[in-house]
Amino acid sequence: MTADGTGAPSGGCREERVPLLAVAHGSADPRSAASVSAVFARVRSLRPGLDVRVSYLDHAAPGAEEALEELAARGAGETVVLPALLTAAYHSKVDLPAVLARARERGPWLRVHYADTLGPHPLLVRAVERRLAEAGAAPDPDTALVLASAGSSDPEANATVAATAAELAGRGPWREVVSAYASASGPRPGEAVAALRARGASRVAVATYLLAPGFFAERVRAQSLEAGAWTVSEALGDAPELARVVLDRYDAALAARRADRAA
């Protein structure tokens, strides 16, 4: 699979024997797990020969450690672990590596290839545009746009969201595009909407830059509408672009594994 989602997948039949274990954040809201499951059902439909499994860091089952233990118990020699997260922050840099370290101690024969997080990726921008279009919003010189993410205490993660906002600005004639964060950083979505309206935007659309519905998506929607947003898109969910990103990350992890073996 090429970076823009076109062309043939690079993973062959033999390499597809390597299972893909996705690790999502998890949420107490059952809509979140349902949405994540739908993403990876689409992945399976695109790559039928691939063993695709989904696990969670918190709130939902199975947990990532449990899923790794099951793979080891079933005799898997290796797996690709994919952080199903839109930015690289604490969960992908600290939480999940700690899970993998414990798994290696218990099953050192299971080789784990750690894939990159879903974002940043050009196809995620297309997924954002898809959800905005579904909400009735398209690039327009009279409409400003807020890209609202969960937010992080990691400045690099927030910078990734800001860079995605800048990419959206370059792809269409929006009046202005800014990033906002539902937690840990600022501005909050409502603050960003209010600021854009104060700068003269007649309409403000808000793109919910989250993988799945749940607590943060509800916060983005409520704050944005209260501040006068014209429309708020749904979370990315099972947008077709997400499945292609997953396979891109899987193929890249296997390519890195081949390079390591050749070195």
FENCOR-V705322 format. One record per run of one state. SS is the DSSP state (a for helix, b for strand, c for the rest). FROM is the first residue (numbers start at 1). TO is the last residue. If there is no record, write none. Layout:
ss->SS from->FROM to->TO
ss->SS from->FROM to->TO
//
This chain:
ss->c from->1 to->14
ss->a from->15 to->17
ss->c from->18 to->18
ss->b from->19 to->24
ss->c from->25 to->29
ss->a from->30 to->46
ss->c from->47 to->51
ss->b from->52 to->56
ss->c from->57 to->62
ss->b from->63 to->63
ss->a from->64 to->73
ss->c from->74 to->77
ss->b from->78 to->83
ss->c from->84 to->89
ss->a from->90 to->106
ss->c from->107 to->110
ss->b from->111 to->114
ss->c from->115 to->121
ss->a from->122 to->134
ss->c from->135 to->142
ss->b from->143 to->149
ss->c from->150 to->154
ss->a from->155 to->171
ss->c from->172 to->176
ss->b from->177 to->181
ss->c from->182 to->188
ss->a from->189 to->198
ss->c from->199 to->202
ss->b from->203 to->208
ss->c from->209 to->214
ss->a from->215 to->226
ss->c from->227 to->230
ss->b from->231 to->232
ss->c from->233 to->239
ss->a from->240 to->262
ss->c from->263 to->263
//
